[in-house]
Amino acid sequence: MALMYKSTRSDAAPVTASMAILKGLANDGGLFVPTEIPKPDWNYEELMNMSYQELAFAIMREFLTDFTDEELKDCIQKAYDAKFDTPYIAPVCQLEGTSTFFLELYHGKTIAFKDMALSILPHLMTCAAKKNQVKNEIVILTATSGDTGKAALAGFMDVPGTRIIVFYPKHGVSPFQERQMITQKGDNTYVVGIEGNFDDAQTAVKQIFNDPEMAERIGKAGFQFSSANSINIGRLVPQIVYYVYAYVSLMRTGAIKAGDPINVVVPTGNFGNILAAYYAKEMGFPIANLICASNENKVLFDFFRTGKYDRNRPFVVTSSPSMDILISSNLERLIYRAAGDDAEKCAALFSQLSKDGTYEVTEDMEKVLKDITGYYCTEEETWETIRSIFDRYHYVIDTHTAVAAGACRKFKEETGSTLPTVIASTASPFKFARSVLAAILPEENFEGKDDFALIDRLSAISGMSVPQAVEEVRTAPVRHTRVVSRDGIKEAVSDILGV
C-alpha cells in the first residue's frame, strides 16, 4: 500500500510522498508526517552486507512509495557518488578502548551533515515535479543557521527548473560558513544576509509560505515555493538511513550483534537530525536511549526536563552556531505523535507558541517524550571536550560534535550506561577551525588571524588533510553581497523573482 502524508495541524486529505516533498509545508502551515511509520521484518545480516546506497534504497522505498524503484535508485546514485570523499559515505570511528563511536556525517561537498540529505533532495524534487506535472519553476526558499544554506545551494546549483534563495543571520554564522555561501556559484542561486538571528529568518520564511497573496502573485509569474529546510519530509527521510548504517557498521566490526541495543547522541538545533533517529527507532531498530544535546540555547534541554517549551529567553551566540536556535521547527512532528496524532491538539499548542512563545504538554504526552533525554553543555564544557578528546585520542571534533560528546559523558555519568553509544558528528573541525584551535591550544591568541591560516595550522597539528571543500572557497570570488533587515525578507524575495 502507498504510504501517505498528512499535516500536523489539520485533518485535510493526505498527499503522496512526492507531493509532500514538492509542497514542503502543508497549506495550513503544518508539517507533513507519514500516516504510519513502516516496520518491516528486517534481516540484519542482509542489511550488514549492503553498501550505503543499497541501504538507502531499502529504507527510503518504505517511505517514498509513489516513487518507482528505478526513480529512487536513480536519485540515490546521483546523490551518493564521488562528491563524497569516502566510499563509506558515513564512516563510523571508535575512540580506542571505549564504547563511544563517532558517526562522521561531514564527508560531502560542504563538509557538514546537511550534505547527507541535501545531496538527494534536488533529485527527489525534480523527479516529484515530473510525476505531478508541475510546469512552474520551483523556488527553494530557505533559512539557515549555517550549514543548511551552503548544502542546499550546492545541491540545487544550476538544477533545471529551480531557483534557490537562502537567508542567513549576517552576524550569526562562522566566517567560514559565510564565505562558503557568499562565494556560491550558479545562475539560479541567491544568498541574502539579514540583520537578525536564525529564528527571525525562519519565522519570515514560514510567513511567506503561509501568505496566500504572495503564493498567488508568484504563481501568476510562473513560480511556486518549496523548502529545503529540514521541515521538508524529503530532508528527513534520507537522514534515517545513516542511523541504520551506523548500527550495521557496528555489527560489521563485532561491536554489537543483531538486536543489541545502542544509544544515540545528536547535537540538536532545529530537531530534524534527532527526529530521524527517533523514526529509525520507531521502525524497529534497537536504539535504547536518544540523547538530545543542546548548547547554551538550551530550550530543548529545558523542554525534555520539564515538559514546558519556552522560547522567551535571551538568544545566546555560541561557538556552535548551527544550534543557536530557540524555535525548533521539527519538534512539531514529535509533538503531533505525542498528542496521539491529534492535529487539532497539535495546532492549538503551536498557535499558543506563536502567540505567547510557550506551551506545555500533558502528562500523557510526556510518556511518549520519555524516549528522548535532554542534556546541555556550556561553552567552557564544549571547549574542554574538544581539548580532552584531542589530548587523549588525537581525534579532532568540531564544536557541535563536542556539545554532543559532552552530553554523552554527562549521560553516562548520570545513568551508568555502558551500552555502545553513537555520537552524530555533524561538521568537519575545519569548518570551525578558529574555535577548535582555541580549545586545543588555549595558551595561544588567535584574535585577528586569517581563517585559512588557522585551517592550515589545524591541519598541521592534527595530521589531517585540508578538505577539498575548503580549498575551493579559499580563493573564490564573493558573488553575493545583499543584506536586508529582518523586516525586508519578503521584499527581497519579490525583488529577486521580479514579482
C-alpha positions, 0 to 999 in steps of 0.5 A: 500500500502507498504510504501517505502524508498528512499535516500536523495541524489539520485533518485535510486529505493526505498527499503522496510522498512526492507531493509532500516533498514538492509542497514542503509545508502543508497549506495550513502551515503544518508539517507533513508526517507519514500516516504510519511509520513502516516496520518491516521484518528486517534481516540484519545480516542482509542489511550488514552486507549492503553498501550505503546506497543499497541501504538507502534504497531499502529504507527510503522505498518504505517511505517514498512509495509513489516513487518507482524503484528505478526513480529512487535508485536513480536519485540515490546514485546521483546523490551518493557518488564521488562528491563524497570523499569516502566510499563509506559515505558515513564512516563510523570511528571508535575512540580506542578502548571505549564504547563511544563511536563517532558517526562522521556525517561531514564527508560531502561537498560542504563538509557538514551533515546537511550534505547527507540529505541535501545531496538527494533532495534536488533529485527527489524534487525534480523527479516529484515535479515530473510525476505531478506535472508541475510546469512552474519553476520551483523556488527553494526558499530557505533559512539557515543557521549555517550549514543548511544554506551552503548544502542546499545551494550546492545541491540545487546549483544550476538544477533545471527548473529551480531557483534557490534563495537562502537567508542567513543571520549576517552576524550569526554564522562562522566566517567560514560558513559565510564565505562558503555561501557568499562565494556560491556559484550558479545562475539560479542561486541567491544568498541574502544576509539579514540583520537578525538571528536564525529564528527571525529568518525562519519565522519570515520564511514560514510567513511567506509560505503561509501568505496566500497573496504572495503564493498567488502573485508568484504563481501568476509569474510562473513560480511556486515555493518549496523548502529545503529546510529540514521541515521538508519530509524529503530532508528527513527521510534520507537522514534515517538511513545513516542511523541504520548504517551506523548500527550495521557498521557496528555489527560489521566490526563485532561491536554489537550483534543483531538486536543489541541495543545502542544509544544515540547522541545528536547535537540538536538545533532545529530537531530534524537530525534527532527526529530521524533517529527517533523514526529509525527507532520507531521502525524497529531498530534497537536504539535504547536511549536518544540523547538530545544535546543542546548548547547554551540555547538550551530550550530543548534541554529545558523542554525534555526536563520539564515538559514546558517549551519556552522560547522567551529567553535571551538568544545566546551566540555560541561557538556552535552556531548551527544550534543557536536556535530557540524555535525548533521547527521539527519538534512539531512532528514529535509533538503531533505523535505525542498528542496521539496524532491529534492535529487539532491538539497539535495546532492549538499548542503551536498557535499558543507558541506563536502567540505567547512563545510557550506551551506545555504538554500533558502528562500523557504526552510526556510518556511518549517524550520519555524516549528522548533525554535532554542534556546541555553543555556550556561553552567552557564544557564544549571547549574542554571536550574538544581539548580532552578528546584531542589530548587523549585520542588525537581525534579532532571534533568540531564544536557541535560534535563536542556539545554532543560528546559532552552530553554523552559523558554527562549521560553516562555519568548520570545513568551508568550506561555502558551500552555502545553509544553513537555520537552524530558528528555533524561538521568537519573541525575545519569548518570551525577551525578558529574555535577548535584551535582555541580549545586545543591550544588555549595558551595561544591568541588567535584574535585577528588571524586569517581563517585559512591560516588557522585551517592550515595550522589545524591541519598541521597539528592534527595530521589531517588533510585540508578538505577539498571543500575548503580549498575551493572557497579559499580563493573564490570570488564573493558573488553575493553581497545583499543584506536586508533587515529582518523586516525586508525578507519578503521584499527581497524575495519579490525583488529577486523573482521580479514579482 
